[in-house]
Amino acid sequence: MPQFHPESPDVSAESLARLRFVADFRKQLHGLSKGNRALYDRHLAGRLPPDMPRAQRRAAVRAGLEAQPFYKGWSSMLRGSQDLMWRLVQNAVAGDRERLAGRLAALSGAARGSVRVNPDLPVPGYMAAADTHRMPGGYMADGAADDMNAGALYDLGGAVYQFGVGNMAGGLLNNSRGRTLLAHLAHRFPDFAPGRILDMGCGVGQNTVPIAAGFAGAEVFGIDVGAALLRYAHLRAEGLGVPIHFIQDNAEHTGFAEGSFDLVVSQIILHETSPAATAAIIRESRRLLRPGGIAVHLEVPLRAGNGDDFYNTMMLWEEYYNAEPNISGVMDEDLAGIARAAGFGEVVLGYQAIPAAGAKTSAFSEQAGAKGFGQWLVLSGVAV
């Protein structure tokens, strides 16, 4: 029975075959989206007033596409594939809860990292409104004191999802974001050696681990709103031999002291929040940094200027149908301006290519490259 890393859910061969099917099914659906482009070119291209505001243009394109049977069928199947993925992931991990709980208990007294949860932490409004990514129960689902189900779901489901959108650079560890963030730091600040690092919205720590491993002498913290995510993250990191301290906290306003970190990062959390929360998270990252410290916020590689009306509308499919409420904010907001207003200097917003396996650097450009997930959007700056 295969495991994807030392502490991952123990997945049966039958479950693995089903997960491979749903990932391949999603790849086929993404390929079929070429038919939506053909519909746009035939019925909508060039027909909108050139001075129509961006949001209205996207709404008009969306309405035009939703009037087409092909688009409605494609969209329904893609959303259905997301629900199918989670159902198959739930089935795959359901029989392994006791073993994972036993592994967590066995860490007591021997772990180099730690985990601390806060059952009184309020649920952010944007998470209370819907289950992010349509993951059953959402990120804050929690049961007993040893519950790790949400973490096991997210770890396995996240890897399957990335395969389904064609991003296989992180493999089953799903760590391409952490490696890309390290490549960005190597590109911009090659001599930077932080002593204390915070990963805001770390999830199950799959991308905190490569950062901690890349700065092996640093004290590394990861925060997230989900207790079950963090228990699993703790188990996962220990299994991979990387000490990280996980704390249940909200990235908009953490409990850490001002100026207590050298490096603060976030990875694909802004598009899951709101415009107000995005600005708050960037401001909080500045508050937490010592003068001269660095923040890097990594996001989905979507910006409104990257393509035509069809591209800009289709990039919002996940916001419309997959409970990712702030993709339009990441696309439209002046992220660099927010960072400067928060007190950052040397602000850069651009695209960092995912580094090849074993590579420490990769190409960076302020202009988007080819469409797809061979790169991540990064916002970085220095605390002044």
Residue pairs with C-beta under 8 A, 6 or more apart in sequence:
1 10
1 11
1 12
1 13
2 11
2 13
2 16
3 9
3 10
3 11
4 11
4 155
4 156
4 159
4 172
4 173
5 172
5 173
5 236
5 239
5 240
6 239
6 240
7 100
7 103
7 235
7 236
7 238
7 239
7 240
8 152
8 155
8 156
8 172
8 236
9 92
9 93
9 96
9 100
9 152
9 155
9 156
10 96
10 99
11 19
11 92
11 93
11 96
11 156
12 92
15 88
15 91
15 92
16 92
18 88
18 91
18 92
19 85
19 88
19 89
19 92
19 156
19 160
22 81
22 84
22 85
22 88
22 160
22 164
23 85
23 160
23 163
23 164
25 81
25 84
25 164
26 78
26 81
26 85
26 161
26 163
26 164
26 165
27 163
27 164
27 165
27 166
29 74
29 77
29 78
29 81
30 164
30 165
30 166
32 74
33 74
33 314
35 70
35 74
36 65
36 70
36 71
36 74
36 310
36 314
37 310
39 65
39 68
39 70
39 71
40 61
40 64
40 65
40 309
40 310
41 310
43 64
43 68
44 60
44 61
44 64
44 65
44 309
44 310
45 308
45 309
45 310
48 57
48 60
48 61
48 309
52 60
54 304
54 312
54 332
55 328
55 332
57 309
57 312
57 313
58 309
58 312
58 313
58 316
58 328
61 309
61 310
61 312
61 313
62 313
62 316
62 320
65 71
65 313
66 72
66 75
75 317
75 321
78 317
78 321
79 134
79 321
79 322
81 164
82 133
82 134
82 322
83 134
85 157
85 160
85 161
85 164
86 134
86 135
86 136
86 153
86 157
89 153
89 156
89 157
89 160
90 136
90 153
92 156
93 149
93 152
93 153
93 156
96 152
97 148
97 149
97 152
100 148
100 152
100 232
100 235
101 146
101 147
101 148
103 235
103 239
104 146
104 148
104 231
104 234
104 235
105 146
107 234
107 235
107 238
111 234
111 238
111 243
112 238
112 243
113 234
113 237
113 238
113 242
113 243
113 244
113 245
113 246
114 234
114 245
114 246
115 230
115 231
115 233
115 234
115 245
115 246
115 247
116 245
116 246
116 247
116 248
117 227
117 230
117 231
117 248
118 227
118 247
118 248
118 249
119 142
119 227
121 225
121 248
121 249
121 250
122 250
123 140
123 225
124 225
124 250
124 252
124 273
124 277
125 274
126 272
126 273
126 274
126 277
126 325
126 326
127 138
127 139
127 140
127 225
127 272
129 325
130 138
130 323
130 325
131 137
131 138
131 323
132 138
132 139
132 272
132 323
132 324
133 157
133 161
133 322
133 323
133 324
134 322
134 323
135 150
135 153
135 154
135 157
136 153
137 149
137 150
138 150
138 226
139 150
139 154
139 203
139 224
139 225
139 226
139 229
140 150
140 225
140 226
140 227
141 149
141 150
141 226
141 228
142 150
142 226
142 227
142 228
143 149
143 228
146 231
147 227
147 228
147 231
148 228
148 231
148 232
148 235
149 228
150 226
150 228
150 229
150 232
151 204
151 226
151 228
151 229
151 230
151 231
151 232
151 233
151 235
151 236
152 232
154 203
154 204
154 229
154 232
155 174
155 204
155 206
155 232
155 236
158 174
158 203
158 204
158 206
159 170
159 171
159 172
159 173
159 174
162 168
162 170
162 174
162 176
162 373
165 373
166 372
166 373
167 176
167 354
167 372
167 373
167 374
169 176
169 354
169 373
169 374
170 176
170 177
170 179
170 206
173 206
173 209
174 206
174 207
175 206
175 207
175 209
175 210
176 207
176 354
176 376
177 207
177 267
177 268
177 298
177 376
178 206
178 207
178 208
178 209
178 210
178 211
178 214
178 267
179 207
179 210
179 354
179 355
180 298
180 352
180 353
180 354
180 355
180 362
180 375
180 376
180 378
181 207
181 211
181 265
181 267
181 296
181 298
181 352
181 376
181 378
182 210
182 211
182 214
182 355
182 360
183 352
183 353
183 354
183 355
183 359
183 360
183 361
183 362
184 296
184 298
184 352
184 364
184 378
184 380
185 192
185 263
185 294
185 296
186 360
186 361
187 352
187 361
187 362
187 364
188 348
188 364
188 380
189 294
192 263
192 294
193 215
193 217
194 215
194 218
194 261
194 262
194 263
194 293
194 294
195 217
195 218
195 219
195 262
196 218
196 219
196 220
196 221
196 260
196 261
196 262
196 263
197 211
197 212
197 215
197 218
197 219
197 220
197 221
197 261
197 262
197 263
197 264
197 265
198 220
198 221
198 222
198 223
198 254
198 256
198 261
198 263
198 264
198 265
198 288
199 205
199 207
199 208
199 211
199 220
199 221
199 222
199 223
199 265
199 266
199 267
200 223
200 251
200 254
200 264
200 265
200 266
200 269
200 281
200 284
200 285
201 223
201 224
201 225
201 251
201 266
201 267
201 269
201 272
201 281
202 208
202 222
202 223
202 224
202 230
202 233
202 246
202 267
203 224
203 226
203 229
203 233
204 229
204 232
204 233
204 236
205 222
205 233
205 234
205 236
205 237
205 244
205 246
206 236
207 267
208 220
208 222
208 233
208 237
208 244
209 236
209 237
209 240
209 242
209 244
211 220
211 265
212 218
212 220
212 237
212 242
212 243
212 244
213 242
215 263
218 262
218 263
219 245
220 243
220 244
220 245
221 244
221 245
221 246
221 247
221 256
222 230
222 233
222 244
222 245
222 246
222 247
223 246
223 247
223 248
223 249
223 250
223 251
223 254
224 230
224 233
224 246
224 248
224 249
225 248
225 249
225 250
226 248
227 248
230 246
230 247
230 248
233 244
233 246
234 244
234 246
237 243
237 244
237 246
247 255
249 255
251 266
251 269
251 281
251 284
252 273
252 277
252 280
252 281
252 284
253 280
253 284
254 284
254 288
256 288
258 287
258 288
259 287
259 288
259 289
259 290
259 291
259 293
260 288
260 290
261 288
261 289
261 290
261 293
262 289
262 290
262 293
262 294
263 289
263 293
263 294
263 295
263 296
264 285
264 288
264 289
264 293
264 294
264 295
264 296
265 295
265 296
265 297
265 298
266 281
266 285
266 296
266 297
266 298
267 298
268 298
268 299
268 300
269 281
270 277
270 278
270 281
270 297
270 299
270 326
270 329
270 330
271 299
271 300
271 302
271 319
271 324
271 326
271 327
271 329
271 330
272 324
272 325
272 326
273 281
273 325
273 326
273 329
274 325
274 326
274 329
275 326
275 329
275 333
277 326
278 326
278 329
278 330
278 333
278 335
278 338
279 338
279 342
281 297
282 295
282 297
282 335
282 338
282 339
282 342
282 379
283 342
285 295
285 297
285 342
286 295
286 339
286 342
286 343
286 344
286 383
289 295
289 383
290 383
291 383
291 384
292 382
292 383
293 382
293 383
294 380
294 381
294 382
294 383
295 339
295 344
295 380
295 381
295 383
296 378
296 379
296 380
297 335
297 378
297 379
297 380
298 352
298 376
298 377
298 378
298 379
299 330
299 376
299 377
299 378
299 379
300 327
300 330
300 376
300 377
301 351
301 368
301 373
301 375
301 376
301 377
302 315
302 327
302 330
302 331
302 377
303 330
303 331
303 368
303 377
304 312
304 331
304 332
306 312
306 368
306 371
307 315
307 371
311 371
312 331
315 327
315 331
316 327
316 328
316 331
318 324
318 327
319 325
319 326
319 327
319 328
330 377
335 349
335 379
336 347
336 348
336 349
336 379
339 347
339 379
339 381
340 347
340 381
343 383
343 384
344 381
344 382
344 383
344 384
345 381
345 382
345 383
345 384
346 381
346 382
347 379
347 380
347 381
348 366
348 378
348 379
348 380
348 381
349 366
349 377
349 378
349 379
350 364
350 365
350 366
350 367
350 377
350 378
351 364
351 365
351 366
351 367
351 368
351 369
351 375
351 376
351 377
351 378
352 362
352 363
352 364
352 375
352 376
352 378
353 362
353 363
353 364
353 369
353 374
353 375
354 362
354 373
354 374
354 375
354 376
355 361
355 362
356 362
364 378
368 375
369 375
